Structures are given as C-alpha cells and as structure tokens.
C-alpha cells in the first residue's frame, strides 16, 4: 500500500503497514545511534507551515527531515508571518508551495484544513493537527509507544493479541483533543482492547469515534472520575483541556473538571501500567510522577522523532 498524504489515521487501518512503520522506526533509531542514518530524503525540500503553536511536532519533523538528508523551509506562526495576514487563502498558499517544495507538514486551526490542502496539492500533505479534527502522526507515535513500552516489552510479556487484551484509558478533553480522535481510530489494531473514556460530561468523545470503536467490537465505557479506571488500566493517556478552543458563550469549566495524576493516583495504578501524554502538560501530571518508571511521556516524544522519520521515508523514499 502506497501513501500519498497523511491526513487521518483512517488511512492506517492496515496492520502490515503499521508493522512496517514500527520496524522502520526501530531500525532508524538504531542507525541514528550508530550515526549511520541513510540520506533517504536527499534532494527533497519539505515545508513546515504552522498556523498554530507547536514545539514537538514541528521540531521533531524538522529534525527528522534533516537527519535523513533533506532540507527544510518553514513558516512558524504562519497565521502571523505568512501572506495569510494579507488575506491569502490556504488554497492559494498551498498552490504556491506546490511549485516550490516536495511536501508540506501543515498545522492549522480549522478542522478539515489538511484535507483541503491535499485537494489543491499534487505533493504529499502531512496533517500536523487540524483544529479539533485529527493529529495522525501523534497518534501513530502514541501507538508505537504503547507497542514498544507495553506490548512488546520483555519485562511485561504482553503479546500483541493476548486474550485479556489491553485496557486503555483516554483521559481529559476528549471532545476537542485531536490526538485522542486519531488514536481512538488506531486502538482496535492493538488486539482485543478495552477502552475507558474519562472526561467531564461536557467534553466527551464525539460519537463518530465511539461508533467506530463499537463497530470494531471494542468494549467502551465512560467515566467522569479518573479514580474509576486507575486500578485496572494498562495505559493511561492523559490530555490537556483545549482551553484555546473554547467557543463564545461556552460555559467555563469547573476546577473539578481538570484531572490531575499525582502521587496518590500513582499509588492506585498497576505496577506495569504506563502513563502517556502528547504534551504540553499543564497540570494533568504532577512533576513528582516524572521519575516513576511508569511515566513514559518523554520516551513518547523521543519515539516521535523516529516514527516521523519512518513516515517521511514511507512518503518520499518508499522501499521496493
Ligand atoms: C497536541 C496538539 O497539538 O494537538 N500537541 C502535540 O502535538 N504534541 C496536544 C495539545 O496541544 O494538547
């Protein structure tokens, strides 16, 4: 299967494609440690066009391109510094870039922006977050982290399709958190998973993702208290409340609607569970938790570099 764009994790429902990407990411990590990365992107110029703030996504993509021998042009804060300020449409910006570069990594405030960009481009478009829509490359690195840290890990001996399966808890702003949307579409690929959704009532996962999970035969339960899932969950995926996406007239959230995983919560968790967070964290995970072996969010960011390299190779230097 050949990828033309990366717009949604709906494109990644093929287990053999995921296995290939996971194997590539692992191979690239080993080669990087040996300073033997292949120049797979030599001669390619990739544009990173970000209309919203980013640290990890933009910089890990840029490092991934540079490490594979490609070059980068960037418009950080594109909403402020690109011709968007003068009123240029996304469609026109993409049409122009299409003549300059070999691929575009795009982050935009509007849901559907990456699909729109792909419509106007003949070069690959990578969705690096489209408003409250999706964030597919983050979810792929999340799944890769679950696979690396929990499923395959020697220590845990958890085979991919174990009869008990994994219990994954998605916590926080499930309504507007785009990483959760993309991840929900991938979780059934881990085998017989059970998914717990933990959110305030006003921030529940949109029904299109719940329906998807149900249609895949996944057991889905909803909770409002974090404590309800801590003793049983294998993976706790914390997310931040997407405050910047509040719409006019929306009722403000109460302090009790913010989840925080601190030492008391840690004490309730299984010994071999893992804690993930796409970051940035605000108050969802206390810094005291960082030194616990179950805290895997910084490993997660590191895995992101190699997963993005694997994705770039898949798009720009596919193996025969
Ligand atoms: C996420 C995003 O931008 O959606 N950040 C990221 O890319 N790691 C999560 C967030 O901002 O809450």
Boltz pocket constraint, residues with backbone or C-beta under 6 A from the ligand:
constraints:
  - pocket:
      binder: B
      contacts: [[A, 53], [A, 56], [A, 57], [A, 128], [A, 129], [A, 135], [A, 138], [A, 177], [A, 178], [A, 179], [A, 239], [A, 240], [A, 278], [A, 279], [A, 280]]
      max_distance: 6.0
